[in-house]
Amino acid sequence: MKFSAEREHLLAALQSVIGVVERRQTMPILANLLLAAENGKLAVTATDLEVELVASAQIKSGMDGRVTVPGRKLLDICRSLPDGLTITLSQDGDKMTIKAGKSRFVLATLPAADFPVIDELQQQQGFTLAQADLHRLLDKTHFSMAQQDVRYYLNGMLLETDGKMLRTVATDGHRLALCEMDLPTKTAGQQVIVPRKGVLELQRLLGTEGDVQITIGSNHIRAQIGDVRFTSKLIDGRFPEYGRVIPAAPPRSIVADREVLRSALQRTSILANEKYRGIRLALKKNQLTLQAHNPEQEEAEEQVEVSYKGDDLEVGFNVGYLLEAIAAVDGSEVELGVTDGNSSCLVRSPGTSSARYVVMPMRL
């Protein structure tokens, strides 16, 4: 195997896939990238057995072949070389020699046959949408995914198609985020759960221009983004019936300036209990009082002018969950819908329902 490539082309392909290469590996081959040269194209593949990324790059004439090389070392070498150089890679036995200008590096290789690759998908559903739209869906909901919950199906994001609607939902059991959009074409209804790492990697790859082609198989989801192909395993589990925890029409509505409320919450949170992060919301007509205290008997209180016409009410929430939900809301105002002191809070932009956030109450 031998080929040459422009430094910029090779570097772009390596940077696109390196995110799934873990620094600590249980299998040595997973620290490597699979380089496959064929007909003037180089395919660079990285995997952690859950997520696979394949990027392609233009190469100059050479001998076709397949080999695996240490991923981060190859990336560091390409990064350190000056712009505009042509890099030549040639395999000799179990070594790969890299030459560029007056530089020469020799890397150890492992057999390409040992590299685990995901088989072709048995397509069940496919659709195309703008990258910016999918990025918005992920961006508005990803922060509510669980991290290492024993309920493994919460450690990911629900991707749901429902006729002409595409919806993302994430919950960790304490709060929930939902965002939805219209699809350009009608699709069959389907629910799949994409694991946390796959969601974060896909978010990193998506840009603001161009389309993304989504293919959903029985066990995998695939996204083609320009020259990069993303494939992730799906979580085999049943996502909670999220519709039951979203308040349909909370009887009490608080409308506030989003930035003013966010700043007040941040200041009050400084003296909240570091472990439970609880904060009390006390409501009176057109006034919201935020209160926090901690085991050191320290206290914080903020008053915010809001639009509220209901009865007096007190309710407690995790301030971190409230802040993340408010930060994800579009527009200059935010609406908080509450029922009573023991019910969840619905956070959204006034008059819209495409993005909704639910925060469960806390006893304080």
Buried (B, 14 or more C-beta within 10 A) or exposed (E): BBBBBBBEBBBBBBEBBBBBBEEEEEEEBBBBBBBBBEEEBBBBBBBBEBBBBBBBBEBEEBEBBBBBBBBBBBBEBBEEBEEEBEBBBBBEEEEBBBBBEEEEBEBEBBEBEEBEEBEEBEEEBEBEBBBBBBBBBBBBBBBBBBEEEEEBBBBBBBBBBBEEBBBBBBBBEBBBBBBBBEBEEEBEEEEBBBBBBBBBBBBEBBEEEEBBEBBBBEBBBBBBBBBBBBBBBBBEEEBBEBEEBBBEEBEBBBBBBBEBBBEBBEBBBEBBBEEBBBBBBBBBEEEBBBBBBBEEEEEBBBEBEBBBEBEEBEBBBBBBBBBBBBEBBBEEBBBBBBBEBEBBBBBBBBEEEBBBBBBBBBEB
